[in-house]
């Protein structure tokens, strides 16, 4: 089965992910529920990393064996909800890295319907190691 279209595409340093809005993504009035945008953006982030070559399943399986408690956690989010999307809309999630530093990354994401900006977000994440809910930054090896 050819699944290449499921992950979106990398173009001009950005990741573009098409998403169709389904009934399950909306509230009782047919407008996209605000938390659904977070799921859409997470799909964009995940597929962006996949197209860059990150095998996330293998990373988590290896981490479970070698470093239990390893996680990538969202440290902060700034979201601007501008206009609503509705059932059956086809949206495009654009993801671009703003800053990559050590174990941290800041992503800028936009949710568009055609050329219309609906939602804009900056998400900062950090690699963490530790028990669930009690994470800490990974330690760097001391120089020899």
N, C-alpha and C positions, 0 to 999 in steps of 0.2 A: 504494500500500500504506500503510495506517495504522500508523505505528510509535510513536505517542505513548505507549503503555504500556511500551515498552522502556526508557525513561529514568527510570522511577519517578515520584515526584511531590514537589513542595514543599508542606509543610503545617506551619503554626505555626512558621515559621523553621527548619524541619528538612527534610532531603531523606530520603525513604524509598525504598529500592530493593529489590524482591523478587528473590531469587535461588533457583533450585532447585539442589540438590546432585546432580551426575551422577557416574557411575562414575569418570570421569577426575579428579574432585576428591578421591578417597579413596585411602587406602592399601590394602594387601592385605586388611585386616580390615573394610573398608567404612566406616571412620571418616574424616572429612575430614582430609586431610594439612595440617599447620600452615601451609605456604606458600600453600595455596589460600585461606585467609582473607585474605591480603594481596591476592590477585587480586580477591576479592569486594569488599574495601574500596576498591581502586583503581577498580573499576567504579562504586562509589558516589560517589567523589570526582569522577570524570570526568563522570558524568551530572548530578551536582549543579551543576558549572560549566556544563554544556551548558544546563540549564534556567534558569540565571541569564543566559544569552545569550552565553557565551564560545564562539566558533567555533574550537575547538582546531586543526582541520586548517588553517584559514586563518591562524591565528597561527603555526603551525610553518612553513608555506610562505612566509609573509612574512619570518619570522625567518631562514630559510635564505638568502634573498636579501639582506636588509638587515643582519643581525647573525649571521653564522655562529657556531655554538657556543652559541647561546642555549638554555637548558634550565631546566626547573623540577625541582629536585632535592630529595629527601627528606633533611633534615638530621638528624632524629632520630625515633625511634619508641619508644613505650612500650606494650607489649601484655600484656594479662592474659587467658590462656586459662583459662576457668572450667569449661566443659563441652563435650563433643564433639558435633558434628553428624554425621549419618549419611546415606548415600546415600538419595536421594528426599526428604529434608527440604526444606521450603520455608522459607527464611530471609528476614529483613528486615535490610537494612543501613541504619542511621540515621547520617547525617552532619550535623554542625552546626559552624559556625566558632566557635572559642573566642576567637581573636585574629587580627586582620588589621592589619598594621602595615608600611607601606612595601612592600618587595618580599617580605615574609614572611607566612605564614599558618600557624595552628595549628588543626587539625581534631580534633574529638572524634568517634569512630565507635564504634558498638555493633552487634554481630551478635546478633540475637534469633531464637529459634524460638518463635513465638506470643509469650507474655509471659515467656519464659525467656531470661535473658541468658547467652550462650555465650562471647562474646569482647568485650573493651573495649579501645580503643586511642586514644592521642593521637599525632598525626603532625604534625611541624613541617616545613614546606617553605620553600624560598627560591628566588627567581629568580636564575639564574646566567648569566653570559656568559663564554665562554672556550673553549679547546680541551677536548675530552672528558677528564675526569679532572683538569683543572686550572682549574676554574671560579673565578670571583670575582664579587662583587656588582656589579650594574650601576652605572655612574657616573651621578651626577645632574648635570644641566647646571648650570654656574655661573650665578649671577644676572647679568643684563646690567649 
